[in-house]
Amino acid sequence: MIRFENVSVTYRDAAAPALAGVDLHVPEGELCLVVGRTGSGKSTLLRAVNGLVPHFTGGTLTGRVLVAGRDTRTHPPRELADVVGMVGQDPQAGFVTDSVEEELAYSMESLALPNPVMRKRVEETLDLLGLAELRHRPLATLSGGQQQRVAVGAALTAHPPVLVLDEPTSALDPGAAEDVLAALHRLVHDLGMTVVIAEHRLERVAQYADRVVWLPGGGQPPVAGEPGSVLADAPVAPPVVRLGQLAGWEPVPVSIRDARRLAGPLRDRLASPPEVTSPGSAEVVRVRDLRVRYSTVDAVRGVSLSVGAGERVAVMGRNGSGKSSLLWAVQGTGKRSGGEVAVDGVDPAALKPGPRREAIGLVPQQPGDLLYLHTVGGECAQADRESGRPSGTCRALVDRLAPGIPDDRHPRDLSEGQRLALVLAVSLTPSPRAVLLDEPTRGLDYPAKTRLAAALRELADRGHAIVLATHDVEFVAEYATRVVVLAEGEVVADGPTAEVVTASPIFSPQVAKVLAPEPWLTVADVRTALAAR
């Protein structure tokens, strides 16, 4: 169905090709998972499938890409629209209508399908992806995760034989991600659809993959094969694979079910998990009876929360539970309908922009909203000036989070993970007393997440308060000291990470699922315990 024949892609003025020597065959009815470090060329490979590379992005493509027998060099994206459905990293960038139902129907209207067919497929997709309650909602009022489900649905309604998805679960809560991936799995197995997915949250997707393509980057050709064997050698792999390697399991498992079948002897070898205590310290952020209401929707309903110096708090909950609204209201520029907020005793809403940045920083779900200059170097220099920090402070943070980004690169030309790293660096440059992050690991590979965790942990150790809204249960297990769970704008759980996440199969990390009932959370915890024995 998809064939790459010695394909290389080099963008203008690039020092090295984004892709090099790609020879790949994806047969009909297969789910292919593309993995690699941030900036390794995953998005380029996906866009080459529907002709966006090079017809839209520019650059030079050598070799040949065939999709259903059509050569993408002679067939631009419009001539592949009936064959390939595409869902990009940023759902908003692909929307062309105003409401959920209209967006689901648009791709079919473009193909001139009859109205009865369109109506039937819209209804099927609404049910398949759990969007029925949102059918009449304006797209602008949806949460990031809800928008992502709509984007996947809009691609599915056209019934393309090939579906290409770039980070399709990055903004979805764990339950919604499972629903979307299970739906794709059914389409692959029942209808013979060919699906190509690039994803950093491999713990969600690897178990569904028929094959994995690892892009090493740096001009090296990709490695393709059976998921377990490829991921075992790749620098990016889900925790269950790393746990299997640590325990010496053969073959290396990629699913929780397979790992649990092998985990009995490992559980017997492990002592009780170490006790983890949350730091007791002076209060930095105080929230009392906070309420946020949009028209007839109560997004936040009387939330009270206290975060101390050195605490690392993760706010979790399904899409639309009020996480983003809570962060913006606490930061001071978002809507509030009632309640009180104080950072070191002062309401951020009463501060001017400069002092507010030093009191509290917020990294939004759409990091590009904070970027307005033409180069990475310009953004870093501006952040240093606005924060009164020595020259090079922001640049050093960028290099720590995502090494290798040139100063003269335009922010819009960065990958999603690189753009996020730049915005994180800009926001952290003033070293605010409280740091709020909305989905900070979206688009980051595992090594980048580890670097982010180290940077935020260092801030917390210096007495800063950290609050992050996230669906990334593995990052929470590695980093957070405390978890707050929201549902319909209300706090339904608040406690130490190990207690909260292991109490729910939805929010539980892979290691905890494999080694249950003992509350082990990370591979690092297991490695430390085994070394101690």
C-alpha positions in Angstrom: 0.0 0.0 0.0 2.9 2.4 0.9 6.4 2.1 -0.5 9.4 4.2 0.0 12.2 3.5 -2.4 15.6 5.0 -1.4 13.9 8.2 -0.3 15.9 11.2 1.1 14.6 14.6 1.9 16.7 17.7 2.4 15.3 21.1 3.2 16.8 24.3 2.0 19.9 25.5 3.8 19.8 22.4 6.0 23.2 21.0 7.0 22.0 17.4 6.8 19.0 15.6 5.2 15.9 15.2 7.4 15.5 11.7 6.0 18.1 9.6 4.3 18.0 6.2 2.6 14.5 5.3 3.5 13.5 1.9 2.0 10.2 0.9 3.5 7.1 -1.2 2.6 3.9 -0.9 4.6 1.4 -3.5 3.3 -2.4 -3.1 3.3 -4.1 -3.6 6.6 -1.1 -2.9 8.8 -0.5 -0.5 11.7 3.0 1.0 11.4 4.4 2.9 14.4 7.2 5.5 13.6 9.5 6.3 16.5 12.5 8.5 17.0 13.9 11.4 19.0 12.5 14.9 18.6 13.6 16.3 15.3 14.6 12.9 13.8 12.3 13.3 10.8 9.1 11.6 11.8 6.8 14.4 10.6 8.8 14.6 7.4 8.2 10.9 6.7 4.5 11.1 7.4 4.1 14.2 5.2 5.8 12.4 2.4 3.1 9.8 2.4 0.4 12.3 1.2 2.7 14.6 -0.9 2.9 17.5 1.5 6.7 16.8 1.3 7.9 18.3 -1.0 4.9 19.9 -2.7 3.9 22.1 0.3 7.0 22.1 2.5 9.6 22.6 -0.2 13.0 21.0 -0.1 14.4 18.2 -2.3 13.0 14.7 -2.4 15.1 12.0 -4.1 13.9 8.5 -4.6 10.2 7.6 -4.9 7.2 7.3 -2.6 4.2 5.2 -3.9 0.8 5.2 -2.2 -1.8 2.8 -3.7 0.3 2.8 -6.9 0.4 6.6 -7.2 3.8 8.4 -7.3 3.7 11.4 -4.9 6.2 13.3 -7.2 3.5 13.5 -9.9 0.4 13.5 -7.6 0.1 16.5 -5.3 -1.8 16.3 -2.1 -5.2 17.2 -3.7 -4.8 14.1 -6.0 -4.1 11.9 -3.0 -7.0 13.1 -0.8 -9.2 10.2 -1.6 -6.4 7.7 -0.7 -4.7 9.3 2.3 -6.3 10.9 5.4 -3.9 13.1 7.4 -4.1 14.3 11.1 -1.3 16.7 12.0 0.3 17.5 15.4 -1.8 20.7 15.8 -5.5 20.0 15.3 -6.5 23.6 15.2 -4.2 24.3 12.2 -6.3 21.8 10.1 -9.8 22.9 11.0 -11.7 24.7 8.2 -15.2 24.9 9.7 -16.7 26.2 13.0 -18.5 23.3 14.6 -17.8 19.6 15.3 -20.5 18.2 12.9 -19.5 20.5 10.1 -15.8 19.6 10.5 -16.6 15.9 10.4 -18.6 16.4 7.1 -16.1 18.7 5.4 -13.7 16.0 4.0 -16.7 14.1 2.5 -18.1 17.3 1.0 -14.7 17.9 -0.7 -15.0 14.4 -2.3 -18.6 15.1 -3.4 -20.1 12.2 -1.5 -24.0 11.9 -1.5 -25.7 13.5 1.5 -27.2 10.2 2.9 -23.7 8.7 2.9 -22.3 11.8 4.7 -25.0 11.7 7.3 -24.5 8.0 8.1 -20.7 8.4 8.4 -21.0 11.4 10.6 -23.2 9.5 13.0 -20.9 6.5 13.0 -17.9 8.6 13.7 -19.6 10.5 16.5 -20.3 7.2 18.2 -16.9 5.6 17.4 -14.9 8.5 19.1 -17.4 9.5 21.8 -18.2 12.8 20.3 -22.0 12.7 20.2 -22.4 15.1 23.1 -20.2 17.6 21.3 -21.7 17.5 17.9 -23.2 21.0 17.9 -20.3 22.6 19.9 -18.1 25.3 18.3 -14.6 24.0 17.8 -13.1 27.0 19.5 -14.9 26.0 22.8 -13.4 22.5 22.9 -10.5 21.4 25.1 -7.3 20.4 23.3 -8.0 16.8 23.7 -11.6 17.1 22.3 -10.2 19.0 19.3 -7.8 16.2 18.7 -10.6 13.6 18.7 -12.5 15.8 16.2 -9.4 16.0 13.9 -9.1 12.2 13.9 -12.8 11.9 13.2 -12.6 14.3 10.3 -10.0 12.2 8.7 -11.9 9.0 9.3 -15.2 10.0 7.8 -13.8 10.0 4.3 -12.9 6.3 4.7 -9.4 6.6 3.2 -7.6 3.3 2.7 -4.5 5.0 4.3 -4.6 7.1 7.5 -1.5 9.0 8.7 -1.5 10.4 12.2 1.2 12.6 13.8 1.0 12.5 17.6 -2.7 11.5 17.7 -2.9 10.9 21.4 -0.7 13.7 22.7 -3.5 15.8 24.1 -5.9 13.0 25.0 -6.5 11.7 28.5 -5.6 8.0 29.0 -9.2 6.8 28.6 -9.8 8.8 25.4 -6.5 7.7 24.0 -7.4 4.0 24.5 -10.8 4.6 22.8 -9.2 6.3 19.8 -6.4 3.6 19.4 -8.9 0.8 19.9 -11.0 2.3 17.1 -8.0 2.5 14.8 -7.1 -1.1 15.7 -10.6 -2.2 14.7 -10.4 -0.4 11.4 -7.0 -2.0 10.7 -8.2 -5.5 11.5 -11.8 -5.4 10.3 -11.6 -3.1 7.3 -8.0 -3.5 6.2 -7.1 0.2 6.6 -3.4 1.0 6.6 -2.4 3.2 9.5 0.9 5.0 10.0 1.4 6.7 13.4 4.2 8.8 14.7 4.0 9.0 18.5 6.2 9.8 21.5 3.9 8.2 24.1 4.8 4.7 23.0 3.3 3.2 26.1 -0.1 3.8 24.6 0.6 2.7 21.0 3.3 0.0 20.9 0.9 -2.9 21.8 -1.2 -2.2 18.7 1.7 -1.9 16.2 2.4 -4.6 13.6 5.8 -3.1 12.9 7.9 -0.3 14.2 10.1 2.1 12.1 12.9 3.7 14.1 14.4 6.9 12.7 17.9 7.3 14.2 18.3 10.8 12.7 21.6 12.3 11.7 21.3 11.1 8.1 21.2 7.4 9.1 18.7 5.1 7.4 15.7 3.8 9.4 15.4 0.5 11.2 12.1 -1.4 10.7 10.9 -4.7 12.2 8.9 -6.4 14.9 8.0 -4.0 17.7 9.9 -5.6 20.6 13.2 -6.1 18.9 13.3 -2.6 17.3 12.3 -0.8 20.5 14.8 -2.8 22.6 17.6 -1.3 20.6 16.1 2.2 20.2 16.9 5.1 22.6 13.1 5.7 22.8 11.1 2.9 24.3 8.1 2.5 26.6 8.7 1.6 30.3 7.4 -2.0 29.8 10.2 -2.6 27.3 12.9 -1.1 29.6 11.5 -3.2 32.5 11.7 -6.3 30.3 15.3 -5.5 29.4 16.2 -5.0 33.1 14.6 -8.3 34.1 16.2 -10.2 31.2 12.8 -11.2 29.6 13.0 -12.8 26.2 11.3 -11.9 23.9 11.0 -8.3 25.2 7.3 -7.6 25.9 5.5 -4.6 24.5 2.2 -5.1 26.2 1.2 -5.2 29.9 -0.5 -8.6 29.4 2.7 -10.2 28.1 4.8 -8.6 30.8 2.6 -9.7 33.6 2.9 -13.3 32.4 6.7 -13.0 33.0 6.7 -10.8 36.1 6.1 -13.3 38.9 9.8 -14.0 39.7 10.6 -10.3 39.5 7.9 -9.5 42.0 9.3 -12.1 44.3 12.8 -10.6 44.1 11.7 -7.1 45.0 11.4 -5.8 48.5 8.7 -3.3 49.6 8.8 0.0 47.6 10.5 2.9 49.3 8.3 5.3 51.1 8.1 8.7 49.5 7.1 11.7 51.5 6.0 15.0 50.1 8.0 18.1 51.2 6.4 20.0 54.0 7.2 23.6 53.3 5.9 27.2 53.3 2.9 27.9 51.1 3.6 29.6 47.8 0.2 29.2 45.9 -3.1 29.4 47.7 -6.4 28.9 45.8 -9.7 29.2 47.7 -13.2 28.4 46.2 -12.1 29.2 42.7 -14.8 29.2 40.1 -14.7 29.7 36.3 -17.9 29.8 34.2 -18.2 30.2 30.5 -21.8 31.0 29.4 -23.7 28.0 30.7 -20.7 25.8 31.4 -19.1 25.6 34.9 -15.5 24.7 34.0 -14.1 25.1 37.5 -16.4 24.6 40.5 -15.2 25.8 43.9 -11.6 24.4 43.7 -9.4 25.0 46.8 -5.7 24.1 46.6 -2.5 24.9 48.4 1.0 24.3 46.9 4.1 24.7 49.0 7.7 25.6 48.1 9.4 22.6 46.5 6.1 20.7 45.7 5.7 19.2 42.3 1.9 18.8 41.7 0.3 17.1 38.8 -3.3 18.0 37.9 -5.0 15.1 36.0 -8.5 14.3 34.7 -10.3 13.6 31.5 -10.4 16.0 28.6 -12.8 18.9 29.5 -12.5 18.4 33.3 -11.3 22.0 33.8 -7.5 21.6 34.1 -6.5 24.4 31.6 -9.2 26.8 33.0 -7.8 26.2 36.5 -4.3 27.1 35.4 -5.2 30.2 33.5 -7.4 31.4 36.4 -4.5 30.9 38.9 -2.0 32.7 36.6 -4.2 35.8 36.7 -5.0 36.5 33.0 -7.6 33.8 32.7 -11.3 34.2 33.4 -12.5 34.0 37.0 -16.1 33.9 38.2 -15.3 33.8 41.9 -12.8 32.7 44.6 -9.4 33.9 45.6 -5.8 33.3 44.3 -2.5 34.3 46.0 1.1 33.7 45.1 3.3 34.6 48.1 0.3 36.5 49.4 -0.3 38.6 46.2 -3.0 38.0 43.6 -1.2 37.6 40.2 -4.2 39.3 38.5 -3.3 42.5 40.3 0.3 42.6 39.0 1.6 44.2 35.9 3.1 41.8 33.3 6.7 42.1 34.4 6.2 41.4 38.1 3.6 38.8 37.2 6.2 36.9 35.1 8.5 36.8 38.1 5.7 35.7 40.4 4.1 33.0 38.2 4.8 31.6 34.8 2.4 29.6 32.5 3.3 27.5 29.5 0.1 27.0 27.5 -1.1 24.0 25.5 -0.4 25.9 22.3 3.2 27.0 23.0 3.4 28.9 19.7 1.0 31.5 21.1 4.0 32.9 23.1 6.3 33.2 20.2 6.3 36.2 17.9 9.9 36.8 16.7 11.5 35.4 13.6 14.4 33.4 15.1 15.1 31.2 18.1 18.0 33.5 19.0 15.8 36.5 18.9 13.2 34.9 21.2 16.0 33.9 23.7 17.6 37.4 23.7 14.2 39.0 24.2 13.4 36.7 27.1 16.8 37.6 28.7 16.1 41.4 28.3 12.5 41.2 29.6 13.5 39.1 32.6 16.6 41.1 33.4 18.8 38.0 33.2 22.4 37.7 31.9 22.7 37.2 28.1 22.6 33.5 27.3 20.4 32.4 30.2 17.4 31.4 28.0 19.7 29.9 25.3 21.3 27.7 28.0 17.8 26.4 29.0 16.9 25.7 25.4 20.2 23.7 25.0 19.4 21.7 28.1 15.9 20.8 27.0 16.4 20.3 23.3 20.0 20.5 22.2 21.0 21.4 18.7 18.4 24.0 17.7 20.2 26.7 15.6 19.8 30.3 16.6 18.7 31.4 13.1 15.9 28.8 12.9 12.4 30.3 12.7 10.2 29.0 15.5 7.5 27.9 13.1 10.1 25.6 11.4 10.7 23.7 14.6 9.1 20.4 15.5 6.4 20.4 18.1 8.8 19.2 20.8 11.4 21.7 19.9 8.9 24.6 19.9 7.7 23.5 23.3 11.3 23.4 24.6 11.8 27.0 23.4 8.6 28.2 25.1 9.5 26.4 28.3 12.9 28.1 28.3 11.4 31.5 27.7 8.9 31.0 30.6 11.5 29.7 32.9 14.1 32.4 32.2 12.6 34.8 34.9 12.7 31.9 37.4 9.1 32.5 38.6 8.2 31.5 42.2 5.3 29.4 40.8 5.5 27.6 37.4 2.3 26.3 35.7 2.6 24.0 32.7 -0.3 22.8 30.5 0.6 19.5 28.8 4.4 20.2 29.0 5.4 16.8 27.6 3.4 17.0 24.4 5.7 16.3 21.5 8.7 15.4 23.8 10.6 12.1 23.5 11.6 10.1 26.6 15.1 11.6 26.9 13.6 15.1 26.5 11.1 14.3 29.3 13.9 13.2 31.5 15.7 16.5 30.9 12.5 18.5 31.5 12.0 16.6 34.8 15.5 17.4 35.9 15.1 21.1 35.1 11.8 21.3 37.0 13.1 19.3 39.9 16.0 21.7 40.2 13.6 24.6 40.3 11.5 22.9 43.0 14.7 22.1 45.0 15.3 25.9 45.0 12.0 26.5 46.6 9.7 27.1 43.6 6.2 25.6 43.4 5.4 23.5 40.3 2.0 22.7 39.0 1.4 20.9 35.7 -1.7 19.7 34.0 -1.0 16.5 32.1 -2.3 13.3 30.7 1.2 11.8 30.7 1.0 9.2 33.5 4.6 8.0 33.0 5.9 11.5 33.4 3.7 12.0 36.5 5.1 8.7 38.0 8.7 9.9 37.4 8.4 13.5 38.5 5.3 14.5 40.6 5.3 14.3 44.4 1.5 14.8 44.5 -1.5 14.3 42.2 -4.8 16.2 42.1 -7.5 14.7 40.0 -10.3 16.9 38.6 -13.7 15.8 37.3 -16.3 18.2 35.9 -14.4 21.1 37.5 -14.2 19.6 41.0 -11.3 18.0 43.0 -12.1 14.3 43.4 -8.7 13.1 44.6 -5.6 14.8 46.1 -2.7 12.9 47.6 0.8 11.4 47.2 1.5 10.2 43.6 1.8 6.5 44.5 -1.5 6.4 46.3 -3.5 8.3 43.7 -2.2 6.8 40.4 -2.2 3.2 41.6 -5.7 3.5 42.8 -7.0 3.9 39.2 -6.2 1.6 36.2 -6.6 4.6 33.9 -3.9 6.8 35.6 -1.6 3.9 36.6 1.8 3.8 34.9 3.0 0.7 33.1 5.4 -0.6 35.8 2.7 -0.3 38.4 0.3 -2.4 36.2 3.0 -5.1 35.6 4.1 -5.3 39.3 0.7 -4.8 41.0 -0.3 -5.1 43.8 2.9 -3.5 45.0 3.0 0.2 44.1 6.2 0.4 42.1 6.0 3.3 39.7 9.1 3.5 37.5 11.9 1.3 36.0 14.4 3.5 37.9 12.7 2.5 41.2 13.0 -1.2 40.3 16.6 -0.9 39.2 17.5 0.8 42.5 15.8 -1.9 44.5 17.5 -4.7 42.6 20.9 -3.1 43.0 20.3 -2.8 46.8 19.6 -6.5 47.0 
